[in-house]
Amino acid sequence: MGSSGNRRRDGGQGLSIRTAQEMRQTEKAVDEDPPPPPSMQVFVPGPSEEDRYQVLVYSKEHGAFIHRCYATRLEDARRSMGSEEALGHRVKCQELLRFDRGVTASAAEPPNDPRVVVLQSQLKEVWKAQGRAEIAVPTSLEKLEAMLREALALDQRS
């Protein structure tokens, strides 16, 4: 049979039947190839206020999980996942994160220890004299003292 000695012919139909080893090699090559770049963007609608779960289906075309649907209850999400799995698709479910939009971030409370306030102002003055940008300063005494010593040592070297 020449170079294809491992292959069998299927009853004269002209089709090659691959051996198990050839099938494994092909599957390995397919799995190892990098996924193709997405040929189009996937539109994902925003969830409603009641939605708590997102069902995602793996897309070979995109090389990633893409949106399939939203669900209000976990049972509904599992039902959608089951129907997709029955079709042979890889699926997963994610719980949607909820943010309370009424809450705003507040400024950090000023430190209670007056020594911290004094060290913070000293550090800011040294930084200003050095021409450094003012950044947030720590609130722990140890860290403030170390940063102040470092800034003063740098000032003395110059």
Chimera marker file (.cmm) of the C-alpha trace (Angstrom):
<marker_set name="trace">
<marker id="1" x="0.000" y="0.000" z="0.000" r="1" g="1" b="0" radius="0.5"/>
<marker id="2" x="2.972" y="2.327" z="-0.148" r="1" g="1" b="0" radius="0.5"/>
<marker id="3" x="3.329" y="5.191" z="2.319" r="1" g="1" b="0" radius="0.5"/>
<marker id="4" x="-0.103" y="4.710" z="3.806" r="1" g="1" b="0" radius="0.5"/>
<marker id="5" x="0.499" y="1.201" z="5.089" r="1" g="1" b="0" radius="0.5"/>
<marker id="6" x="-1.306" y="1.963" z="8.358" r="1" g="1" b="0" radius="0.5"/>
<marker id="7" x="-4.487" y="3.100" z="6.650" r="1" g="1" b="0" radius="0.5"/>
<marker id="8" x="-7.317" y="0.818" z="5.747" r="1" g="1" b="0" radius="0.5"/>
<marker id="9" x="-9.685" y="1.258" z="2.872" r="1" g="1" b="0" radius="0.5"/>
<marker id="10" x="-13.375" y="1.139" z="3.627" r="1" g="1" b="0" radius="0.5"/>
<marker id="11" x="-14.863" y="-1.395" z="1.222" r="1" g="1" b="0" radius="0.5"/>
<marker id="12" x="-13.706" y="0.190" z="-2.003" r="1" g="1" b="0" radius="0.5"/>
<marker id="13" x="-15.426" y="3.516" z="-1.403" r="1" g="1" b="0" radius="0.5"/>
<marker id="14" x="-12.130" y="5.376" z="-1.835" r="1" g="1" b="0" radius="0.5"/>
<marker id="15" x="-12.195" y="6.836" z="1.688" r="1" g="1" b="0" radius="0.5"/>
<marker id="16" x="-9.259" y="6.541" z="4.047" r="1" g="1" b="0" radius="0.5"/>
<marker id="17" x="-10.057" y="5.419" z="7.551" r="1" g="1" b="0" radius="0.5"/>
<marker id="18" x="-7.598" y="6.903" z="9.974" r="1" g="1" b="0" radius="0.5"/>
<marker id="19" x="-5.963" y="4.887" z="12.688" r="1" g="1" b="0" radius="0.5"/>
<marker id="20" x="-6.419" y="5.782" z="16.342" r="1" g="1" b="0" radius="0.5"/>
<marker id="21" x="-2.870" y="7.161" z="16.499" r="1" g="1" b="0" radius="0.5"/>
<marker id="22" x="-3.486" y="9.410" z="13.486" r="1" g="1" b="0" radius="0.5"/>
<marker id="23" x="-6.697" y="10.670" z="15.080" r="1" g="1" b="0" radius="0.5"/>
<marker id="24" x="-4.850" y="11.523" z="18.321" r="1" g="1" b="0" radius="0.5"/>
<marker id="25" x="-2.150" y="13.361" z="16.361" r="1" g="1" b="0" radius="0.5"/>
<marker id="26" x="-4.755" y="15.362" z="14.468" r="1" g="1" b="0" radius="0.5"/>
<marker id="27" x="-6.678" y="16.218" z="17.644" r="1" g="1" b="0" radius="0.5"/>
<marker id="28" x="-3.439" y="17.285" z="19.336" r="1" g="1" b="0" radius="0.5"/>
<marker id="29" x="-2.499" y="19.499" z="16.382" r="1" g="1" b="0" radius="0.5"/>
<marker id="30" x="-5.950" y="21.103" z="16.369" r="1" g="1" b="0" radius="0.5"/>
<marker id="31" x="-5.858" y="21.726" z="20.118" r="1" g="1" b="0" radius="0.5"/>
<marker id="32" x="-2.341" y="23.186" z="20.035" r="1" g="1" b="0" radius="0.5"/>
<marker id="33" x="-2.960" y="25.623" z="17.184" r="1" g="1" b="0" radius="0.5"/>
<marker id="34" x="-3.540" y="29.149" z="18.458" r="1" g="1" b="0" radius="0.5"/>
<marker id="35" x="-7.159" y="30.187" z="18.089" r="1" g="1" b="0" radius="0.5"/>
<marker id="36" x="-7.924" y="32.380" z="15.124" r="1" g="1" b="0" radius="0.5"/>
<marker id="37" x="-8.425" y="36.078" z="15.856" r="1" g="1" b="0" radius="0.5"/>
<marker id="38" x="-12.019" y="37.170" z="16.219" r="1" g="1" b="0" radius="0.5"/>
<marker id="39" x="-13.478" y="37.987" z="12.838" r="1" g="1" b="0" radius="0.5"/>
<marker id="40" x="-16.115" y="40.231" z="14.388" r="1" g="1" b="0" radius="0.5"/>
<marker id="41" x="-16.981" y="41.791" z="17.683" r="1" g="1" b="0" radius="0.5"/>
<marker id="42" x="-19.590" y="40.080" z="19.798" r="1" g="1" b="0" radius="0.5"/>
<marker id="43" x="-22.427" y="42.324" z="20.908" r="1" g="1" b="0" radius="0.5"/>
<marker id="44" x="-23.356" y="41.724" z="24.529" r="1" g="1" b="0" radius="0.5"/>
<marker id="45" x="-26.501" y="43.433" z="25.753" r="1" g="1" b="0" radius="0.5"/>
<marker id="46" x="-26.467" y="44.757" z="29.276" r="1" g="1" b="0" radius="0.5"/>
<marker id="47" x="-28.246" y="42.774" z="31.979" r="1" g="1" b="0" radius="0.5"/>
<marker id="48" x="-31.516" y="43.934" z="33.464" r="1" g="1" b="0" radius="0.5"/>
<marker id="49" x="-31.855" y="44.726" z="37.149" r="1" g="1" b="0" radius="0.5"/>
<marker id="50" x="-33.313" y="41.259" z="37.831" r="1" g="1" b="0" radius="0.5"/>
<marker id="51" x="-30.552" y="39.288" z="36.067" r="1" g="1" b="0" radius="0.5"/>
<marker id="52" x="-28.147" y="37.538" z="38.429" r="1" g="1" b="0" radius="0.5"/>
<marker id="53" x="-26.320" y="35.025" z="36.180" r="1" g="1" b="0" radius="0.5"/>
<marker id="54" x="-24.683" y="35.055" z="32.755" r="1" g="1" b="0" radius="0.5"/>
<marker id="55" x="-24.391" y="31.900" z="30.661" r="1" g="1" b="0" radius="0.5"/>
<marker id="56" x="-21.340" y="31.787" z="28.382" r="1" g="1" b="0" radius="0.5"/>
<marker id="57" x="-20.675" y="29.427" z="25.466" r="1" g="1" b="0" radius="0.5"/>
<marker id="58" x="-17.198" y="28.665" z="24.104" r="1" g="1" b="0" radius="0.5"/>
<marker id="59" x="-16.676" y="29.920" z="20.559" r="1" g="1" b="0" radius="0.5"/>
<marker id="60" x="-13.902" y="28.327" z="18.500" r="1" g="1" b="0" radius="0.5"/>
<marker id="61" x="-14.117" y="31.263" z="16.114" r="1" g="1" b="0" radius="0.5"/>
<marker id="62" x="-13.314" y="33.737" z="18.876" r="1" g="1" b="0" radius="0.5"/>
<marker id="63" x="-11.162" y="31.436" z="20.962" r="1" g="1" b="0" radius="0.5"/>
<marker id="64" x="-13.027" y="32.433" z="24.122" r="1" g="1" b="0" radius="0.5"/>
<marker id="65" x="-16.308" y="32.136" z="25.975" r="1" g="1" b="0" radius="0.5"/>
<marker id="66" x="-18.938" y="34.494" z="24.609" r="1" g="1" b="0" radius="0.5"/>
<marker id="67" x="-22.290" y="35.662" z="25.959" r="1" g="1" b="0" radius="0.5"/>
<marker id="68" x="-25.252" y="33.335" z="25.446" r="1" g="1" b="0" radius="0.5"/>
<marker id="69" x="-27.924" y="34.677" z="27.797" r="1" g="1" b="0" radius="0.5"/>
<marker id="70" x="-28.723" y="36.144" z="31.200" r="1" g="1" b="0" radius="0.5"/>
<marker id="71" x="-30.797" y="34.411" z="33.854" r="1" g="1" b="0" radius="0.5"/>
<marker id="72" x="-32.585" y="35.602" z="36.958" r="1" g="1" b="0" radius="0.5"/>
<marker id="73" x="-32.393" y="32.312" z="38.842" r="1" g="1" b="0" radius="0.5"/>
<marker id="74" x="-29.656" y="29.699" z="39.002" r="1" g="1" b="0" radius="0.5"/>
<marker id="75" x="-32.129" y="27.040" z="37.884" r="1" g="1" b="0" radius="0.5"/>
<marker id="76" x="-32.827" y="29.021" z="34.701" r="1" g="1" b="0" radius="0.5"/>
<marker id="77" x="-29.100" y="29.376" z="34.040" r="1" g="1" b="0" radius="0.5"/>
<marker id="78" x="-28.583" y="25.632" z="34.538" r="1" g="1" b="0" radius="0.5"/>
<marker id="79" x="-31.459" y="24.876" z="32.163" r="1" g="1" b="0" radius="0.5"/>
<marker id="80" x="-29.850" y="27.071" z="29.465" r="1" g="1" b="0" radius="0.5"/>
<marker id="81" x="-26.482" y="25.443" z="30.112" r="1" g="1" b="0" radius="0.5"/>
<marker id="82" x="-28.034" y="21.973" z="29.800" r="1" g="1" b="0" radius="0.5"/>
<marker id="83" x="-29.574" y="22.756" z="26.428" r="1" g="1" b="0" radius="0.5"/>
<marker id="84" x="-26.248" y="24.100" z="25.122" r="1" g="1" b="0" radius="0.5"/>
<marker id="85" x="-24.332" y="21.095" z="26.504" r="1" g="1" b="0" radius="0.5"/>
<marker id="86" x="-26.821" y="18.785" z="24.773" r="1" g="1" b="0" radius="0.5"/>
<marker id="87" x="-25.741" y="20.373" z="21.501" r="1" g="1" b="0" radius="0.5"/>
<marker id="88" x="-22.107" y="19.584" z="22.343" r="1" g="1" b="0" radius="0.5"/>
<marker id="89" x="-21.033" y="23.081" z="23.383" r="1" g="1" b="0" radius="0.5"/>
<marker id="90" x="-18.738" y="23.979" z="26.272" r="1" g="1" b="0" radius="0.5"/>
<marker id="91" x="-20.562" y="26.287" z="28.655" r="1" g="1" b="0" radius="0.5"/>
<marker id="92" x="-20.042" y="28.042" z="31.950" r="1" g="1" b="0" radius="0.5"/>
<marker id="93" x="-22.069" y="30.246" z="34.228" r="1" g="1" b="0" radius="0.5"/>
<marker id="94" x="-20.930" y="33.405" z="35.994" r="1" g="1" b="0" radius="0.5"/>
<marker id="95" x="-22.653" y="35.237" z="38.789" r="1" g="1" b="0" radius="0.5"/>
<marker id="96" x="-23.051" y="38.905" z="37.919" r="1" g="1" b="0" radius="0.5"/>
<marker id="97" x="-21.495" y="41.405" z="40.285" r="1" g="1" b="0" radius="0.5"/>
<marker id="98" x="-23.844" y="44.012" z="41.657" r="1" g="1" b="0" radius="0.5"/>
<marker id="99" x="-22.765" y="47.478" z="42.662" r="1" g="1" b="0" radius="0.5"/>
<marker id="100" x="-24.808" y="49.779" z="44.826" r="1" g="1" b="0" radius="0.5"/>
<marker id="101" x="-24.845" y="52.963" z="42.792" r="1" g="1" b="0" radius="0.5"/>
<marker id="102" x="-26.160" y="55.075" z="45.672" r="1" g="1" b="0" radius="0.5"/>
<marker id="103" x="-22.970" y="54.714" z="47.707" r="1" g="1" b="0" radius="0.5"/>
<marker id="104" x="-20.137" y="57.116" z="46.955" r="1" g="1" b="0" radius="0.5"/>
<marker id="105" x="-16.558" y="56.868" z="48.077" r="1" g="1" b="0" radius="0.5"/>
<marker id="106" x="-15.744" y="59.138" z="50.968" r="1" g="1" b="0" radius="0.5"/>
<marker id="107" x="-12.417" y="60.685" z="51.809" r="1" g="1" b="0" radius="0.5"/>
<marker id="108" x="-10.297" y="58.838" z="54.329" r="1" g="1" b="0" radius="0.5"/>
<marker id="109" x="-10.770" y="59.933" z="57.878" r="1" g="1" b="0" radius="0.5"/>
<marker id="110" x="-7.979" y="62.116" z="59.210" r="1" g="1" b="0" radius="0.5"/>
<marker id="111" x="-5.622" y="60.300" z="61.575" r="1" g="1" b="0" radius="0.5"/>
<marker id="112" x="-6.294" y="60.612" z="65.299" r="1" g="1" b="0" radius="0.5"/>
<marker id="113" x="-2.637" y="60.834" z="66.333" r="1" g="1" b="0" radius="0.5"/>
<marker id="114" x="-1.310" y="64.444" z="66.101" r="1" g="1" b="0" radius="0.5"/>
<marker id="115" x="2.233" y="63.120" z="65.467" r="1" g="1" b="0" radius="0.5"/>
<marker id="116" x="1.002" y="61.552" z="62.211" r="1" g="1" b="0" radius="0.5"/>
<marker id="117" x="-0.403" y="64.898" z="61.058" r="1" g="1" b="0" radius="0.5"/>
<marker id="118" x="2.880" y="66.675" z="61.871" r="1" g="1" b="0" radius="0.5"/>
<marker id="119" x="5.014" y="64.053" z="60.074" r="1" g="1" b="0" radius="0.5"/>
<marker id="120" x="2.699" y="64.107" z="57.043" r="1" g="1" b="0" radius="0.5"/>
<marker id="121" x="2.999" y="67.893" z="56.716" r="1" g="1" b="0" radius="0.5"/>
<marker id="122" x="6.807" y="67.716" z="57.144" r="1" g="1" b="0" radius="0.5"/>
<marker id="123" x="7.072" y="65.048" z="54.452" r="1" g="1" b="0" radius="0.5"/>
<marker id="124" x="4.925" y="67.104" z="52.085" r="1" g="1" b="0" radius="0.5"/>
<marker id="125" x="7.102" y="70.204" z="52.700" r="1" g="1" b="0" radius="0.5"/>
<marker id="126" x="10.306" y="68.255" z="51.961" r="1" g="1" b="0" radius="0.5"/>
<marker id="127" x="8.799" y="66.845" z="48.796" r="1" g="1" b="0" radius="0.5"/>
<marker id="128" x="7.666" y="70.307" z="47.708" r="1" g="1" b="0" radius="0.5"/>
<marker id="129" x="11.185" y="71.706" z="48.305" r="1" g="1" b="0" radius="0.5"/>
<marker id="130" x="12.643" y="68.857" z="46.223" r="1" g="1" b="0" radius="0.5"/>
<marker id="131" x="10.206" y="69.567" z="43.407" r="1" g="1" b="0" radius="0.5"/>
<marker id="132" x="8.558" y="66.174" z="43.683" r="1" g="1" b="0" radius="0.5"/>
<marker id="133" x="4.913" y="65.704" z="42.920" r="1" g="1" b="0" radius="0.5"/>
<marker id="134" x="2.691" y="65.473" z="45.935" r="1" g="1" b="0" radius="0.5"/>
<marker id="135" x="1.326" y="61.987" z="46.345" r="1" g="1" b="0" radius="0.5"/>
<marker id="136" x="-0.714" y="60.319" z="49.026" r="1" g="1" b="0" radius="0.5"/>
<marker id="137" x="1.140" y="59.974" z="52.291" r="1" g="1" b="0" radius="0.5"/>
<marker id="138" x="0.934" y="57.006" z="54.642" r="1" g="1" b="0" radius="0.5"/>
<marker id="139" x="-0.846" y="57.101" z="57.993" r="1" g="1" b="0" radius="0.5"/>
<marker id="140" x="1.453" y="54.820" z="59.982" r="1" g="1" b="0" radius="0.5"/>
<marker id="141" x="4.113" y="56.465" z="62.139" r="1" g="1" b="0" radius="0.5"/>
<marker id="142" x="6.833" y="53.958" z="61.206" r="1" g="1" b="0" radius="0.5"/>
<marker id="143" x="6.291" y="54.370" z="57.464" r="1" g="1" b="0" radius="0.5"/>
<marker id="144" x="6.139" y="58.172" z="57.729" r="1" g="1" b="0" radius="0.5"/>
<marker id="145" x="9.378" y="58.317" z="59.752" r="1" g="1" b="0" radius="0.5"/>
<marker id="146" x="11.152" y="56.029" z="57.258" r="1" g="1" b="0" radius="0.5"/>
<marker id="147" x="9.980" y="58.050" z="54.244" r="1" g="1" b="0" radius="0.5"/>
<marker id="148" x="10.939" y="61.334" z="55.923" r="1" g="1" b="0" radius="0.5"/>
<marker id="149" x="14.433" y="60.008" z="56.748" r="1" g="1" b="0" radius="0.5"/>
<marker id="150" x="14.826" y="58.820" z="53.155" r="1" g="1" b="0" radius="0.5"/>
<marker id="151" x="13.684" y="62.175" z="51.723" r="1" g="1" b="0" radius="0.5"/>
<marker id="152" x="16.023" y="64.114" z="54.048" r="1" g="1" b="0" radius="0.5"/>
<marker id="153" x="18.956" y="61.818" z="53.219" r="1" g="1" b="0" radius="0.5"/>
<marker id="154" x="18.304" y="62.396" z="49.530" r="1" g="1" b="0" radius="0.5"/>
<marker id="155" x="18.162" y="66.138" z="50.196" r="1" g="1" b="0" radius="0.5"/>
<marker id="156" x="21.543" y="66.065" z="51.993" r="1" g="1" b="0" radius="0.5"/>
<marker id="157" x="23.228" y="64.166" z="49.113" r="1" g="1" b="0" radius="0.5"/>
<marker id="158" x="22.243" y="66.880" z="46.638" r="1" g="1" b="0" radius="0.5"/>
<link id1="1" id2="2" r="1" g="1" b="0" radius="0.2"/>
<link id1="2" id2="3" r="1" g="1" b="0" radius="0.2"/>
<link id1="3" id2="4" r="1" g="1" b="0" radius="0.2"/>
<link id1="4" id2="5" r="1" g="1" b="0" radius="0.2"/>
<link id1="5" id2="6" r="1" g="1" b="0" radius="0.2"/>
<link id1="6" id2="7" r="1" g="1" b="0" radius="0.2"/>
<link id1="7" id2="8" r="1" g="1" b="0" radius="0.2"/>
<link id1="8" id2="9" r="1" g="1" b="0" radius="0.2"/>
<link id1="9" id2="10" r="1" g="1" b="0" radius="0.2"/>
<link id1="10" id2="11" r="1" g="1" b="0" radius="0.2"/>
<link id1="11" id2="12" r="1" g="1" b="0" radius="0.2"/>
<link id1="12" id2="13" r="1" g="1" b="0" radius="0.2"/>
<link id1="13" id2="14" r="1" g="1" b="0" radius="0.2"/>
<link id1="14" id2="15" r="1" g="1" b="0" radius="0.2"/>
<link id1="15" id2="16" r="1" g="1" b="0" radius="0.2"/>
<link id1="16" id2="17" r="1" g="1" b="0" radius="0.2"/>
<link id1="17" id2="18" r="1" g="1" b="0" radius="0.2"/>
<link id1="18" id2="19" r="1" g="1" b="0" radius="0.2"/>
<link id1="19" id2="20" r="1" g="1" b="0" radius="0.2"/>
<link id1="20" id2="21" r="1" g="1" b="0" radius="0.2"/>
<link id1="21" id2="22" r="1" g="1" b="0" radius="0.2"/>
<link id1="22" id2="23" r="1" g="1" b="0" radius="0.2"/>
<link id1="23" id2="24" r="1" g="1" b="0" radius="0.2"/>
<link id1="24" id2="25" r="1" g="1" b="0" radius="0.2"/>
<link id1="25" id2="26" r="1" g="1" b="0" radius="0.2"/>
<link id1="26" id2="27" r="1" g="1" b="0" radius="0.2"/>
<link id1="27" id2="28" r="1" g="1" b="0" radius="0.2"/>
<link id1="28" id2="29" r="1" g="1" b="0" radius="0.2"/>
<link id1="29" id2="30" r="1" g="1" b="0" radius="0.2"/>
<link id1="30" id2="31" r="1" g="1" b="0" radius="0.2"/>
<link id1="31" id2="32" r="1" g="1" b="0" radius="0.2"/>
<link id1="32" id2="33" r="1" g="1" b="0" radius="0.2"/>
<link id1="33" id2="34" r="1" g="1" b="0" radius="0.2"/>
<link id1="34" id2="35" r="1" g="1" b="0" radius="0.2"/>
<link id1="35" id2="36" r="1" g="1" b="0" radius="0.2"/>
<link id1="36" id2="37" r="1" g="1" b="0" radius="0.2"/>
<link id1="37" id2="38" r="1" g="1" b="0" radius="0.2"/>
<link id1="38" id2="39" r="1" g="1" b="0" radius="0.2"/>
<link id1="39" id2="40" r="1" g="1" b="0" radius="0.2"/>
<link id1="40" id2="41" r="1" g="1" b="0" radius="0.2"/>
<link id1="41" id2="42" r="1" g="1" b="0" radius="0.2"/>
<link id1="42" id2="43" r="1" g="1" b="0" radius="0.2"/>
<link id1="43" id2="44" r="1" g="1" b="0" radius="0.2"/>
<link id1="44" id2="45" r="1" g="1" b="0" radius="0.2"/>
<link id1="45" id2="46" r="1" g="1" b="0" radius="0.2"/>
<link id1="46" id2="47" r="1" g="1" b="0" radius="0.2"/>
<link id1="47" id2="48" r="1" g="1" b="0" radius="0.2"/>
<link id1="48" id2="49" r="1" g="1" b="0" radius="0.2"/>
<link id1="49" id2="50" r="1" g="1" b="0" radius="0.2"/>
<link id1="50" id2="51" r="1" g="1" b="0" radius="0.2"/>
<link id1="51" id2="52" r="1" g="1" b="0" radius="0.2"/>
<link id1="52" id2="53" r="1" g="1" b="0" radius="0.2"/>
<link id1="53" id2="54" r="1" g="1" b="0" radius="0.2"/>
<link id1="54" id2="55" r="1" g="1" b="0" radius="0.2"/>
<link id1="55" id2="56" r="1" g="1" b="0" radius="0.2"/>
<link id1="56" id2="57" r="1" g="1" b="0" radius="0.2"/>
<link id1="57" id2="58" r="1" g="1" b="0" radius="0.2"/>
<link id1="58" id2="59" r="1" g="1" b="0" radius="0.2"/>
<link id1="59" id2="60" r="1" g="1" b="0" radius="0.2"/>
<link id1="60" id2="61" r="1" g="1" b="0" radius="0.2"/>
<link id1="61" id2="62" r="1" g="1" b="0" radius="0.2"/>
<link id1="62" id2="63" r="1" g="1" b="0" radius="0.2"/>
<link id1="63" id2="64" r="1" g="1" b="0" radius="0.2"/>
<link id1="64" id2="65" r="1" g="1" b="0" radius="0.2"/>
<link id1="65" id2="66" r="1" g="1" b="0" radius="0.2"/>
<link id1="66" id2="67" r="1" g="1" b="0" radius="0.2"/>
<link id1="67" id2="68" r="1" g="1" b="0" radius="0.2"/>
<link id1="68" id2="69" r="1" g="1" b="0" radius="0.2"/>
<link id1="69" id2="70" r="1" g="1" b="0" radius="0.2"/>
<link id1="70" id2="71" r="1" g="1" b="0" radius="0.2"/>
<link id1="71" id2="72" r="1" g="1" b="0" radius="0.2"/>
<link id1="72" id2="73" r="1" g="1" b="0" radius="0.2"/>
<link id1="73" id2="74" r="1" g="1" b="0" radius="0.2"/>
<link id1="74" id2="75" r="1" g="1" b="0" radius="0.2"/>
<link id1="75" id2="76" r="1" g="1" b="0" radius="0.2"/>
<link id1="76" id2="77" r="1" g="1" b="0" radius="0.2"/>
<link id1="77" id2="78" r="1" g="1" b="0" radius="0.2"/>
<link id1="78" id2="79" r="1" g="1" b="0" radius="0.2"/>
<link id1="79" id2="80" r="1" g="1" b="0" radius="0.2"/>
<link id1="80" id2="81" r="1" g="1" b="0" radius="0.2"/>
<link id1="81" id2="82" r="1" g="1" b="0" radius="0.2"/>
<link id1="82" id2="83" r="1" g="1" b="0" radius="0.2"/>
<link id1="83" id2="84" r="1" g="1" b="0" radius="0.2"/>
<link id1="84" id2="85" r="1" g="1" b="0" radius="0.2"/>
<link id1="85" id2="86" r="1" g="1" b="0" radius="0.2"/>
<link id1="86" id2="87" r="1" g="1" b="0" radius="0.2"/>
<link id1="87" id2="88" r="1" g="1" b="0" radius="0.2"/>
<link id1="88" id2="89" r="1" g="1" b="0" radius="0.2"/>
<link id1="89" id2="90" r="1" g="1" b="0" radius="0.2"/>
<link id1="90" id2="91" r="1" g="1" b="0" radius="0.2"/>
<link id1="91" id2="92" r="1" g="1" b="0" radius="0.2"/>
<link id1="92" id2="93" r="1" g="1" b="0" radius="0.2"/>
<link id1="93" id2="94" r="1" g="1" b="0" radius="0.2"/>
<link id1="94" id2="95" r="1" g="1" b="0" radius="0.2"/>
<link id1="95" id2="96" r="1" g="1" b="0" radius="0.2"/>
<link id1="96" id2="97" r="1" g="1" b="0" radius="0.2"/>
<link id1="97" id2="98" r="1" g="1" b="0" radius="0.2"/>
<link id1="98" id2="99" r="1" g="1" b="0" radius="0.2"/>
<link id1="99" id2="100" r="1" g="1" b="0" radius="0.2"/>
<link id1="100" id2="101" r="1" g="1" b="0" radius="0.2"/>
<link id1="101" id2="102" r="1" g="1" b="0" radius="0.2"/>
<link id1="102" id2="103" r="1" g="1" b="0" radius="0.2"/>
<link id1="103" id2="104" r="1" g="1" b="0" radius="0.2"/>
<link id1="104" id2="105" r="1" g="1" b="0" radius="0.2"/>
<link id1="105" id2="106" r="1" g="1" b="0" radius="0.2"/>
<link id1="106" id2="107" r="1" g="1" b="0" radius="0.2"/>
<link id1="107" id2="108" r="1" g="1" b="0" radius="0.2"/>
<link id1="108" id2="109" r="1" g="1" b="0" radius="0.2"/>
<link id1="109" id2="110" r="1" g="1" b="0" radius="0.2"/>
<link id1="110" id2="111" r="1" g="1" b="0" radius="0.2"/>
<link id1="111" id2="112" r="1" g="1" b="0" radius="0.2"/>
<link id1="112" id2="113" r="1" g="1" b="0" radius="0.2"/>
<link id1="113" id2="114" r="1" g="1" b="0" radius="0.2"/>
<link id1="114" id2="115" r="1" g="1" b="0" radius="0.2"/>
<link id1="115" id2="116" r="1" g="1" b="0" radius="0.2"/>
<link id1="116" id2="117" r="1" g="1" b="0" radius="0.2"/>
<link id1="117" id2="118" r="1" g="1" b="0" radius="0.2"/>
<link id1="118" id2="119" r="1" g="1" b="0" radius="0.2"/>
<link id1="119" id2="120" r="1" g="1" b="0" radius="0.2"/>
<link id1="120" id2="121" r="1" g="1" b="0" radius="0.2"/>
<link id1="121" id2="122" r="1" g="1" b="0" radius="0.2"/>
<link id1="122" id2="123" r="1" g="1" b="0" radius="0.2"/>
<link id1="123" id2="124" r="1" g="1" b="0" radius="0.2"/>
<link id1="124" id2="125" r="1" g="1" b="0" radius="0.2"/>
<link id1="125" id2="126" r="1" g="1" b="0" radius="0.2"/>
<link id1="126" id2="127" r="1" g="1" b="0" radius="0.2"/>
<link id1="127" id2="128" r="1" g="1" b="0" radius="0.2"/>
<link id1="128" id2="129" r="1" g="1" b="0" radius="0.2"/>
<link id1="129" id2="130" r="1" g="1" b="0" radius="0.2"/>
<link id1="130" id2="131" r="1" g="1" b="0" radius="0.2"/>
<link id1="131" id2="132" r="1" g="1" b="0" radius="0.2"/>
<link id1="132" id2="133" r="1" g="1" b="0" radius="0.2"/>
<link id1="133" id2="134" r="1" g="1" b="0" radius="0.2"/>
<link id1="134" id2="135" r="1" g="1" b="0" radius="0.2"/>
<link id1="135" id2="136" r="1" g="1" b="0" radius="0.2"/>
<link id1="136" id2="137" r="1" g="1" b="0" radius="0.2"/>
<link id1="137" id2="138" r="1" g="1" b="0" radius="0.2"/>
<link id1="138" id2="139" r="1" g="1" b="0" radius="0.2"/>
<link id1="139" id2="140" r="1" g="1" b="0" radius="0.2"/>
<link id1="140" id2="141" r="1" g="1" b="0" radius="0.2"/>
<link id1="141" id2="142" r="1" g="1" b="0" radius="0.2"/>
<link id1="142" id2="143" r="1" g="1" b="0" radius="0.2"/>
<link id1="143" id2="144" r="1" g="1" b="0" radius="0.2"/>
<link id1="144" id2="145" r="1" g="1" b="0" radius="0.2"/>
<link id1="145" id2="146" r="1" g="1" b="0" radius="0.2"/>
<link id1="146" id2="147" r="1" g="1" b="0" radius="0.2"/>
<link id1="147" id2="148" r="1" g="1" b="0" radius="0.2"/>
<link id1="148" id2="149" r="1" g="1" b="0" radius="0.2"/>
<link id1="149" id2="150" r="1" g="1" b="0" radius="0.2"/>
<link id1="150" id2="151" r="1" g="1" b="0" radius="0.2"/>
<link id1="151" id2="152" r="1" g="1" b="0" radius="0.2"/>
<link id1="152" id2="153" r="1" g="1" b="0" radius="0.2"/>
<link id1="153" id2="154" r="1" g="1" b="0" radius="0.2"/>
<link id1="154" id2="155" r="1" g="1" b="0" radius="0.2"/>
<link id1="155" id2="156" r="1" g="1" b="0" radius="0.2"/>
<link id1="156" id2="157" r="1" g="1" b="0" radius="0.2"/>
<link id1="157" id2="158" r="1" g="1" b="0" radius="0.2"/>
</marker_set>
